[in-house]
Amino acid sequence: MQVLEHGLTTEERREEGRLAVELEVEMQILIPDDTFTPARFRATVQNISNRGVMVEIDYLGYGDYQRMLRLTPYIRLCVKTDQDGETRRITGRLVWLDYHGEGRQGGPCHLGISFDRAKPRQFLLAAADGAFGSEAPHG
C-alpha cells in the first residue's frame, strides 16, 4: 500500500479527514437476490475515513451500473495480507456512485462505501500491513 499524502486530508464537511491511499482490493457487488454469484472487480481504495472508503474501478459495464442504481447493493472488499497471504473481508453499503461511462459502453467508476459497525481505516490499514493476529475482523 502506498500512502499518497502524509497524514489526513482536510475536508470541512467531515468530522475527521480522509487518509489518501492506494490499496489494491477485490471488490464484490452483493445484490440481495443474487448473493451466490457476486460480480467481482479489481479495484483500488483511494481514500479511507473512519466510516467509509472511496473505491475506483477501471471499468464498470452499463448493465452493472443500472443494477447498482436500482438495488443499492452491499459491497465486499477483499484484501490479501502481506504477512500470511490470508484474505480478509469487510462489507459495507454503496452510498454513492460516480460513473464515467460513455452511453452504454461502460467505463471507469468511483464508489462511496459506508460501513455501519466496521472501522474501515483500522481494518484496511491493518490488512495491508499484515498486522492481524488471531482476532482478525471479518465482515
KOLVO-61617 format. One record per residue: residue number from 1; residue in one letter; x, y, z of N, C-alpha, C in turn. Coordinates in Angstrom, 2 decimals. Atoms other than C-alpha are relative to their C-alpha. Last residue first. Example, Ala and Ser with C-alpha at 12.3 -4.5 7.8 and 13.67 -1.06 7.14 Angstrom:
<midos>
MIDO     n   res    n_east   n_north      n_up   ca_east   ca_north     ca_up    c_east   c_north      c_up
MIDO     2     S     -0.82     -1.19     -0.06     13.67      -1.06      7.14     -0.77      1.09      0.73
MIDO     1     A      0.89     -1.19      0.00     12.30      -4.50      7.80      0.90      1.20      0.00
</midos>
This chain:
<midos>
MIDO     n   res    n_east   n_north      n_up   ca_east   ca_north     ca_up    c_east   c_north      c_up
MIDO   139     G      1.24     -0.71      0.30    -17.06      -8.62      7.53     -0.88     -0.78     -0.90
MIDO   138     H      0.56      0.50      1.26    -14.26     -10.41      9.33     -1.30      0.72     -0.24
MIDO   137     P      1.42     -0.24      0.26    -12.07      -8.84     12.00     -0.42     -0.59     -1.34
MIDO   136     A      0.25     -0.77      1.22     -8.77     -10.52     12.77     -1.48      0.20     -0.22
MIDO   135     E      1.29     -0.65     -0.10     -8.53     -11.68     16.38     -0.28      0.88     -1.22
MIDO   134     S      1.05      1.01     -0.05     -5.74     -14.26     15.98     -1.39      0.63      0.03
MIDO   133     G     -0.38      1.16     -0.79     -3.32     -11.56     14.87     -1.15     -1.00     -0.05
MIDO   132     F      1.02      0.74     -0.72     -3.83      -9.08     12.11      0.62     -1.15      0.77
MIDO   131     A     -0.10     -0.15     -1.44     -0.93      -6.77     11.28     -1.04     -0.78      0.79
MIDO   130     G     -0.11      1.36     -0.52     -0.38      -7.85      7.69      0.02     -0.03      1.51
MIDO   129     D     -1.28      0.17     -0.70      0.34      -4.22      6.77      0.18     -1.40      0.55
MIDO   128     A     -1.09     -0.28      0.93     -2.39      -4.11      4.13      1.37     -0.23      0.64
MIDO   127     A     -0.05      1.06      1.00     -4.85      -5.80      6.44      1.17      0.19     -0.94
MIDO   126     A     -0.53      1.21     -0.65     -4.04      -3.44      9.31      0.13     -1.14     -1.00
MIDO   125     L     -1.43     -0.25     -0.27     -4.50      -0.38      7.07      0.64     -1.21      0.66
MIDO   124     L     -0.76      0.03      1.25     -7.73      -1.80      5.69      1.48      0.28      0.21
MIDO   123     F      0.03      1.29      0.68     -9.23      -2.71      9.07      0.91     -0.01     -1.22
MIDO   122     Q     -0.79      0.98     -0.74     -8.20       0.36     11.04      0.12     -1.31     -0.77
MIDO   121     R     -1.37     -0.51     -0.08     -9.48       2.78      8.40      0.90     -1.01      0.70
MIDO   120     P     -0.79      0.28      1.20    -12.52       0.65      7.58      1.44      0.50      0.07
MIDO   119     K     -0.92     -1.13      0.03    -13.87       0.58     11.14      0.93     -0.18     -1.19
MIDO   118     A     -1.43      0.27      0.21    -16.84      -1.74     10.97      0.79      1.31      0.01
MIDO   117     R     -0.66      0.37     -1.25    -20.22      -1.01     12.52      1.51     -0.16     -0.15
MIDO   116     D      0.76     -0.34     -1.20    -22.18       0.82      9.84      0.79     -0.26      1.28
MIDO   115     F     -0.03      1.15     -0.89    -19.68       0.82      6.97     -0.68      0.38      1.30
MIDO   114     S      0.14     -0.32     -1.41    -20.23       3.21      4.07     -0.06     -1.29      0.81
MIDO   113     I      0.50      1.13     -0.77    -18.97       2.71      0.52      0.01      0.38      1.48
MIDO   112     G     -0.08     -0.31     -1.42    -18.55       5.53     -1.97     -0.65     -1.13      0.78
MIDO   111     L      1.09      0.42     -0.87    -17.89       4.32     -5.49      0.29      0.44      1.42
MIDO   110     H     -0.36     -0.16     -1.41    -15.79       5.78     -8.30     -1.23     -0.37      0.82
MIDO   109     C      1.02     -0.34     -0.99    -16.33       4.46    -11.84      0.66      0.17      1.37
MIDO   108     P     -0.50     -0.07     -1.38    -14.41       3.93    -15.06     -1.09      0.50      0.95
MIDO   107     G     -1.18     -0.83     -0.23    -16.27       2.98    -18.22      0.41     -0.01      1.45
MIDO   106     G     -0.69      0.28     -1.25    -19.27       1.28    -19.76      1.20      0.90      0.16
MIDO   105     Q     -1.30      0.62      0.20    -20.22       1.44    -23.42      0.69     -0.42      1.30
MIDO   104     R      0.10      1.39     -0.45    -23.93       2.09    -22.90      1.33     -0.75     -0.13
MIDO   103     G      1.20      0.69      0.47    -23.56       5.86    -23.07     -0.09     -1.39      0.58
MIDO   102     E      0.53     -0.72      1.15    -19.95       6.82    -22.34     -1.21     -0.77     -0.52
MIDO   101     G      0.19      0.72      1.25    -19.14       5.54    -18.87     -0.59      0.89     -1.08
MIDO   100     H     -0.58     -0.78      1.10    -17.86       7.87    -16.15     -0.11     -0.73     -1.33
MIDO    99     Y     -0.22      0.83      1.18    -19.97       6.66    -13.22      0.47      0.86     -1.16
MIDO    98     D     -0.42     -1.02      0.98    -19.76       8.40     -9.86      0.48     -0.74     -1.24
MIDO    97     L     -0.60      0.60      1.20    -21.71       6.15     -7.45      0.30      1.13     -0.97
MIDO    96     W     -0.01     -0.86      1.18    -22.88       6.94     -3.94      0.82     -0.64     -1.10
MIDO    95     V      0.74     -1.22     -0.33    -23.91       5.13     -0.77      0.04      1.03     -1.13
MIDO    94     L     -0.24     -1.04      1.00    -22.97       1.51     -1.56     -0.84      1.22      0.35
MIDO    93     R      1.10     -0.31      0.91    -23.27      -0.49      1.65      0.42      1.12     -0.95
MIDO    92     G      0.71     -1.25     -0.24    -20.46      -2.14      3.58     -1.10      0.18     -1.03
MIDO    91     T      1.19     -0.22      0.82    -18.67      -5.47      3.92     -0.70      1.28      0.41
MIDO    90     I      0.81     -0.98     -0.70    -15.11      -6.10      5.11     -1.17      0.34     -0.93
MIDO    89     R      1.14     -0.61      0.67    -13.06      -9.13      4.13     -0.69      1.01      0.91
MIDO    88     R      0.88     -0.59     -1.00     -9.62     -10.52      4.95     -1.11      0.75     -0.73
MIDO    87     T      0.91     -1.02      0.48     -7.79     -12.84      2.57     -0.91      0.44      1.14
MIDO    86     E      1.42      0.26     -0.25     -4.82     -14.71      4.00     -0.83      1.14     -0.57
MIDO    85     G      0.70      0.28      1.26     -1.42     -14.21      2.35     -1.47     -0.32      0.16
MIDO    84     D      0.33      1.41      0.12      0.30     -14.55      5.75     -0.74     -0.37     -1.27
MIDO    83     Q     -0.68      0.89     -0.91      2.22     -11.30      6.22     -0.30     -1.48     -0.27
MIDO    82     D     -1.40      0.20      0.40      1.25      -9.20      3.23      0.65     -1.12      0.80
MIDO    81     T     -1.00     -0.58     -0.89     -2.47      -9.58      3.85      1.40     -0.32     -0.50
MIDO    80     K     -0.98      1.02     -0.39     -4.80     -10.19      0.94      1.04      0.66      0.88
MIDO    79     V     -1.39     -0.43     -0.02     -7.70      -7.73      0.93      0.87     -1.17      0.39
MIDO    78     C     -0.86      1.12     -0.40    -11.31      -8.44     -0.01      1.45      0.44     -0.16
MIDO    77     L     -1.39     -0.21      0.40    -13.82      -5.59     -0.13      0.84     -1.12      0.57
MIDO    76     R     -0.99      0.67     -0.83    -17.49      -6.55      0.00      1.38      0.30     -0.58
MIDO    75     I     -1.29      0.14      0.65    -20.09      -4.16     -1.37      0.94     -0.67      0.99
MIDO    74     Y     -1.11      0.03     -0.94    -23.75      -4.31     -0.44      1.27     -0.21     -0.80
MIDO    73     P     -0.63      1.23     -0.49    -26.12      -3.37     -3.18      0.95      0.22      1.18
MIDO    72     T     -0.85     -0.40     -1.13    -28.41      -0.41     -3.62      0.69     -1.20      0.63
MIDO    71     L      0.07      0.95     -1.11    -30.86      -2.21     -5.97      0.83      0.34      1.23
MIDO    70     R      1.33      0.48     -0.38    -31.82       0.20     -8.73     -0.01     -0.73      1.34
MIDO    69     L      0.87     -1.14     -0.26    -28.60       2.20     -9.09     -1.36     -0.46      0.54
MIDO    68     M     -0.44     -0.61     -1.25    -26.43      -0.89     -8.72     -0.87      1.20      0.36
MIDO    67     R      0.41      0.86     -1.12    -28.42      -2.75    -11.37      0.37      0.64      1.34
MIDO    66     Q      1.45     -0.11     -0.14    -28.01       0.16    -13.85     -0.52     -0.83      1.19
MIDO    65     Y      0.29     -1.35     -0.49    -24.24       0.31    -13.29     -1.50      0.16      0.25
MIDO    64     D     -0.32      0.01     -1.43    -23.92      -3.46    -13.70     -0.32      1.35      0.63
MIDO    63     G      0.98      0.85     -0.68    -25.74      -3.22    -17.04      0.23     -0.07      1.49
MIDO    62     Y      1.24     -0.75     -0.13    -23.58      -0.27    -18.19     -1.08     -0.81      0.74
MIDO    61     G      0.93      0.11      1.12    -20.38      -2.17    -17.55     -1.30      0.73      0.28
MIDO    60     L      1.28      0.52     -0.47    -17.98      -0.88    -14.91     -0.94     -0.01     -1.20
MIDO    59     Y      1.09      0.22      0.94    -14.34      -0.44    -15.92     -1.21     -0.59      0.69
MIDO    58     D     -0.33     -0.47      1.34    -11.26       0.92    -14.19     -1.16     -0.12     -0.97
MIDO    57     I     -0.17      1.14      0.89    -12.64       0.58    -10.68      0.20      0.55     -1.40
MIDO    56     E      0.03     -0.22      1.45    -12.11       3.26     -8.05      0.13     -1.33     -0.71
MIDO    55     V     -0.65      1.03      0.80    -13.01       2.95     -4.37     -0.11      0.38     -1.47
MIDO    54     M      0.28     -0.25      1.41    -13.83       5.69     -1.88      0.85     -0.99     -0.79
MIDO    53     V     -1.12     -0.04      0.94    -13.99       4.48      1.70     -0.50      0.47     -1.37
MIDO    52     G      0.19      0.34      1.40    -16.23       4.74      4.72      1.27      0.08     -0.82
MIDO    51     R      1.25      0.69      0.29    -16.84       5.20      8.44     -0.17     -0.41     -1.46
MIDO    50     N      0.39      0.91     -1.08    -13.47       6.21      9.94     -1.24     -0.82     -0.35
MIDO    49     S      0.37     -0.78     -1.18    -12.24       7.62      6.65     -0.38     -0.99      1.09
MIDO    48     I      0.64      0.69     -1.12    -10.31       5.95      3.85     -0.35      1.01      1.07
MIDO    47     N     -0.09     -0.68     -1.29     -9.15       7.14      0.46     -0.88     -0.70      1.01
MIDO    46     Q     -0.74     -1.25      0.18     -8.26       5.71     -2.92      0.05      0.86      1.25
MIDO    45     V      0.49     -0.91     -1.03     -9.20       2.05     -2.46      0.86      1.25     -0.11
MIDO    44     T     -0.99     -0.70     -0.80     -8.28       0.48     -5.79     -0.71      0.89      1.00
MIDO    43     A      0.28     -1.39     -0.35    -10.41      -2.11     -7.54      1.16      0.58      0.82
MIDO    42     R     -1.24     -0.49     -0.61    -10.24      -5.45     -9.29     -0.21      1.48      0.22
MIDO    41     F     -0.80     -0.99      0.70    -13.85      -6.41     -9.87      1.32      0.19      0.73
MIDO    40     R     -1.32     -0.23     -0.59    -16.16      -9.27     -8.96      0.80      0.95     -0.87
MIDO    39     A     -0.86     -0.55      1.05    -19.91      -9.52     -9.57      1.32      0.38      0.66
MIDO    38     P     -0.29     -1.43      0.00    -21.37     -11.65     -6.78      0.85      0.39     -1.22
MIDO    37     T     -0.88     -0.30      1.13    -22.79     -15.06     -7.68      0.31      1.50     -0.04
MIDO    36     F     -0.88      1.14      0.23    -24.37     -16.58     -4.59      0.97      0.23     -1.15
MIDO    35     T     -1.21      0.01     -0.84    -25.73     -13.26     -3.39      0.94     -1.16     -0.27
MIDO    34     D     -1.00      0.69      0.82    -28.18     -12.73     -6.28      1.31     -0.17      0.75
MIDO    33     D      0.61      1.20      0.59    -31.43     -11.53     -4.72      0.99     -0.88     -0.74
MIDO    32     P      0.78      0.83     -0.93    -29.67      -9.11     -2.34     -0.61     -1.27     -0.59
MIDO    31     I      1.39     -0.36      0.25    -27.07      -7.92     -4.91     -0.87     -0.90      0.87
MIDO    30     L      0.93      0.98     -0.54    -23.58      -8.34     -3.46     -1.43      0.52     -0.17
MIDO    29     I      1.30     -0.64     -0.10    -21.01      -6.48     -5.55     -1.01     -1.07      0.40
MIDO    28     Q      1.12      0.86      0.38    -17.56      -7.90     -4.83     -1.30      0.76      0.21
MIDO    27     M      1.29     -0.52     -0.41    -14.45      -5.72     -4.83     -1.08     -0.94     -0.51
MIDO    26     E      1.05      0.57      0.82    -11.02      -7.35     -4.91     -1.31      0.55      0.56
MIDO    25     V      0.93      0.93     -0.64     -8.51      -4.98     -3.42     -0.81     -0.71     -1.07
MIDO    24     E      0.68      0.89      0.94     -5.48      -2.88     -4.43     -0.84     -1.00      0.78
MIDO    23     L      0.02      1.37     -0.49     -4.64      -0.14     -1.92     -0.81     -0.86     -0.96
MIDO    22     E      0.14      0.76      1.23     -3.62       3.37     -2.95      0.14     -1.46      0.38
MIDO    21     V     -0.76      1.24      0.14     -4.12       5.67     -0.01     -0.12     -0.52     -1.43
MIDO    20     A     -0.17      0.37      1.40     -5.35       9.17      0.89      0.93     -1.21     -0.09
MIDO    19     L     -1.38      0.39      0.25     -6.43       9.29      4.54      0.09     -0.44     -1.46
MIDO    18     R     -0.19      1.27      0.70     -9.67      11.14      4.89      1.48     -0.22     -0.20
MIDO    17     G     -0.40      0.01      1.39    -10.41      13.88      7.38      0.11     -1.40     -0.57
MIDO    16     E     -1.42      0.29      0.13    -12.36      13.69     10.57      0.32     -0.08     -1.48
MIDO    15     E     -0.55     -0.14     -1.35    -15.69      15.22     11.44      1.49     -0.24     -0.01
MIDO    14     R     -0.18      1.27     -0.70    -16.40      15.67      7.76      0.56      0.27      1.39
MIDO    13     R      1.29      0.64     -0.25    -17.88      18.69      5.97      0.12     -1.33      0.73
MIDO    12     E      0.80     -0.66     -1.03    -14.72      20.80      6.37     -1.30     -0.74      0.31
MIDO    11     E      1.25     -0.29      0.68    -12.50      18.39      4.46     -0.94      0.54      1.07
MIDO    10     T      1.02     -0.74     -0.74     -8.88      18.11      5.50     -1.19      0.27     -0.90
MIDO     9     T      0.43     -1.14      0.79     -6.55      15.38      4.26     -1.08      0.72      0.79
MIDO     8     L      1.38     -0.05      0.44     -5.09      13.19      6.98     -0.23      1.21     -0.90
MIDO     7     G      1.04     -0.37     -0.94     -1.43      12.40      7.40     -1.38      0.04     -0.65
MIDO     6     H     -0.37      0.25     -1.38      1.21      12.41      4.69     -1.13      0.48      0.91
MIDO     5     E     -0.21     -1.25     -0.73     -0.32      12.17      1.27      0.37     -0.35      1.42
MIDO     4     L     -0.29     -1.04      0.97     -0.21       9.34     -1.25      0.24      1.35      0.64
MIDO     3     V      0.71     -1.17     -0.49      0.09       6.50      1.24      0.39      1.16     -0.89
MIDO     2     Q     -0.76     -1.24      0.07      1.19       3.48     -0.78     -0.87      1.13      0.53
MIDO     1     M      0.84     -1.17      0.00      0.00       0.00      0.00      0.89      1.24      0.00
</midos>
